Amino acid sequence: MKAIRIHEFGGPEVMKIEEIEIPVPKADEILVKMFASGINPADYVVRQGGNVILKPFLKLPLGLGLDGAGTVEETGSDVSRFKKGDKVYGLPNFLNGTYAEFIAAKANQFAIMPNNVSFNEAGAIPSCALMAWDGTNLGKVNAGQKMLIHGAAGGIGSLALQFAKAKGAYVIGTASRYNFDFLKQLGADEVIDYKDENFGGLLAAIDVVFDASPVFNEGARMMMAAALKDYGRFVSVQLPHAFSEEFLGILTRKNAEAKMIRRELDIAQSLSDIAKLIEAGKVSIVISKVYPMGEVAEAHTALETKHVRGKIVLEIRKENESRNEAD
Ligand SMILES: NC(=O)c1ccc[n+]([C@@H]2O[C@H](COP(=O)([O-])OP(=O)(O)OC[C@H]3O[C@@H](n4cnc5c(N)ncnc54)[C@H](OP(=O)(O)O)[C@@H]3O)[C@@H](O)[C@H]2O)c1
């Protein structure tokens, strides 16, 4: 089978399509025939050699890709939740390498994908959606509360915005001006340009801040902390950038909480709950562009601009391959 792998760290050119053996699922695993994989920031961070958190885990050669969607090809002897042919989406163990025609992964890292989306759409959902899901849950955002989402037009931000709206929150999203209409279409109540140096001056009485930006900026973090209400919550995706003493001081004075998202949740249950929201039409996944496997370098280059709207996807097989098999 074909898989995209790296034998050295570096630029997009180090990714190569290789022929490797189809993996054999263990007792608690499923073999998934992959149709699409999401392209996520961790993919280019791993390709470049990692950051302070990831570096110790990276041993070459490596398969790339965090998440994806496909059909169940085979089930391990202990797996009863799925049968051959089920359409699933999931987030396998880190470094399992979803840019591949087949992957073997734990069954409890997958769920049945939403019935109203394509494989390309489903493949783009799991990693970002689980970050956004965990973030809105850790933020304990409720109906009527004011939630600020920083970086609301990106993969995580665009889903967090919709999850917060589905909970009835009042949502303020930050983005570049060209994304204002996009955020409003997703349901944002207010939009703010984070490039305005003093955007914090436009904010007050925020119950929950969700920092989903791919760019760390201590100044922006401090401005958003200043806008938090007493007993507010500040949630961040930026694990490599620990909260500073000064930042924590502001939160302590407000009796506010600060949390880094670690995505410690039940993956299968959360993906099933997310699928229900998508099937109910309350949340949609926005795909900017689909790239074939042969254009993975272009896909990474696009994501590394840090200005992709919604998601980009790696198409591993064409959708009609599954229809032909069903005929
Ligand atoms: N994706 C995952 O599953 C995952 C998992 C763990 C951690 N993370 C981390 O979470 C962060 C976000 O991930 P993502 O997948 O949502 O990234 P992404 O899709 O690449 O984010 C792109 C968005 O970021 C916005 N943006 C760019 N520069 C910004 C800035 N200086 N301030 C605020 N927003 C800015 C852009 O908005 P405009 O184009 O409107 O400027 C664009 O919409 C990354 O740092 C990633 O490492 C992600």
The ligand as a Gaussian input file, in Angstrom:
#p B3LYP/6-31G(d) Opt

LIG

0 1
 N       -5.423000      20.986000      14.565000
 C       -5.274000      20.227000      15.647000
 O       -5.857000      19.148000      15.757000
 C       -4.390000      20.677000      16.785000
 C       -4.089000      19.798000      17.825000
 C       -3.269000      20.246000      18.870000
 C       -2.786000      21.556000      18.841000
 N       -3.103000      22.387000      17.814000
 C       -2.588000      23.747000      17.782000
 O       -3.690000      24.654000      17.693000
 C       -3.345000      25.767000      16.876000
 C       -4.449000      26.027000      15.874000
 O       -4.646000      24.886000      15.070000
 P       -5.554000      24.960000      13.771000
 O       -5.570000      23.602000      13.191000
 O       -6.849000      25.620000      14.056000
 O       -4.646000      25.945000      12.862000
 P       -4.977000      26.608000      11.486000
 O       -6.219000      26.030000      10.890000
 O       -3.757000      26.587000      10.650000
 O       -5.275000      28.141000      11.884000
 C       -5.425000      29.053000      10.859000
 C       -6.140000      30.292000      11.387000
 O       -5.314000      30.987000      12.309000
 C       -5.593000      32.371000      12.210000
 N       -4.424000      33.139000      12.600000
 C       -3.238000      33.259000      11.935000
 N       -2.401000      34.068000      12.612000
 C       -3.064000      34.475000      13.731000
 C       -2.734000      35.340000      14.809000
 N       -1.540000      35.948000      14.883000
 N       -3.652000      35.536000      15.776000
 C       -4.873000      34.934000      15.709000
 N       -5.251000      34.114000      14.711000
 C       -4.356000      33.892000      13.730000
 C       -5.914000      32.584000      10.749000
 O       -6.857000      33.630000      10.667000
 P       -6.862000      34.702000       9.468000
 O       -6.546000      33.963000       8.186000
 O       -8.233000      35.254000       9.549000
 O       -5.783000      35.686000       9.783000
 C       -6.480000      31.242000      10.263000
 O       -7.871000      31.258000      10.144000
 C       -1.980000      25.416000      16.262000
 O       -0.982000      26.112000      16.988000
 C       -1.801000      23.966000      16.492000
 O       -0.457000      23.603000      16.661000
 C       -3.893000      21.975000      16.789000

